[in-house]
Amino acid sequence: MLNKIKQFFKEVKIEIKKVVFPTKDELIGSTWVVIITVIVISIFLGIVDLSLSKLVGIALR
């Protein structure tokens, strides 16, 4: 059991060396893409929600 655990961590160490981490500029660019996407989607969903609530209000009168 102990040998399996040791082997696991050896493999983890090997695999972590293969990982390519983003540069600072890539990370900042990706972060801006996420922030802008979240803002655009939230505005869209807000408009849809407002429109549907107005339609339901009209339909219930």
C-alpha positions, 0 to 999 in steps of 0.5 A: 500500500505504501509503495502505491502511494509513493508511486502515485506521488512520483507520477504526480511530480512527473506530470506537474512538470509537463504543465504549462502555466499561463503568463501574467499577460495571458492570465490578465487577458483571460480574466478580462474575457471572463469579466466582460462575458459575465457582464454581457450575459447578466445584462442580457438575462436582466433584460429577458427577466424584465421583459418576461415579468412585464408580459406576465403582468400584462397577461394577468390583468 
